[in-house]
Amino acid sequence: MPEEQIIPWDVDETLGELYVPSYIEELAQEVIGHYDMSVSNMEVITTKADKGGLIWKIDTNHGPRSLKILHRRPRRSLFSLGAQDYLVHEKNARVPAIIQTTTGENHVNKGGKLWFVAEWIEPLTPVSKDLEGAKALCHALGEFHHLSKGYLPPKGAEKPSRLHRWPRSYEKVIKKMGWFKNIATAYDEMPASKTILSMIDKFEEQSQQALQQLNNSAYSTLIERNDHEWGLVHQDYGWSNGQMGPDGMWIIDLDGVAYDLPIRDLRKLITGTVDDMGVWDLTWITGMIEAYHEANPIESELYEILLIDMALPNEFYKNVKEMVYEPTLFLDQELEALCTRIYETEQSKWAALEELQHLKGVDLT
């Protein structure tokens, strides 16, 4: 009889957000049987029901551990599992160690997904939401990027690389700006439509200028280096995935790691923090960059790419891109208020970027 395959599931509000289909719970018991451990309790920590992913905290005779279903394709998951092993065993990085099965594997393939067990690091505490906390996050990120250099994926794994995709991703932003304009025009009676139309031309122009700057930069030279020379980006790094624990900062949830220019992670962290603050605070931004630079020095050509990537209307694009799927639900008053706040925050960006340009060759190599 063919093994039942794990598929995304709908969450019924009456069952709660942490509901797990019974067949997956049964598969979990089969997976546990591949490990030299006994489990006394299983607690669902988070689910990705729409993708078929899941994390349990499990109490075992060896102490607390995590049991995780990776929602991505198995060959893609092999890449991230290999990276996690590499960082622990080759670089002594502060990321959770993967527990091997009784046959010496770092995963179990069950239900069409890869499962793995890892150490449960505790205690883990989020850093304080102040400048010192932001610096700690950035320093840990720089350390992670530095240690990940040299990683080569195991045989049979996919090789996810975003290294050559920057121009294409910028072009995608420009294209979507046109979509946003057309949708807002077609649904002009919706609360957010007029607000979006009042700013979309400026954001589209900024995107086009950023693409031109990228094409005129050292980007094409930088990406001539091999993927493993640059190392890995986390892709989802933030205040929850970098936490203070035993012996320093730990980085968790490495499922989405990929090859890329490392400053993409740093840019996301900076612009996300700026968006939360509502202003491009130069003290915060320079402090974050310098903390990162201390752990993983940013060469001047790469620093130029960082500034170009900051110039994109990243937060606007991130927050409105879902409008293309259900405009009548998405173009509401909440989005109107969000776009207004983002636009106001953007007003302080250009003076900050001009000042940041002067860091080049001063505090950075």
Secondary structure, 3 states (H helix, E strand, C coil): CCCCCCCCCCCCCCCCCCCCCHHHHHHHHHHHCCCCCCEEEEEEEEEECCCCEEEEEEEECCEEEEEEEECCCHHHHHHHHHHHHHHHHCCCCCCCCEECCCCCCCCEEECCEEEEEEECCCCCEECCCCHHHHHHHHHHHHHHHHHHCCCCCCCCCCCCECCCCHHHHHHHHHHHHHHHHHHHHHCCCCCCHHHHHHHHHHHHHHHHHHHHHHHCCCHHHHCCCCHHHHCEECCCCCCCCEEEECCEEEECCCCCCEECCCHHHHHHHHHHHHHHHCCCCHHHHHHHHHHHHHHCCCCHHHHHHHHHHHHCCHHHHHHHHHHHCCHHHHCCHHHHHHHHHHHHHHCCHHHHHHHHHCCECCCEC
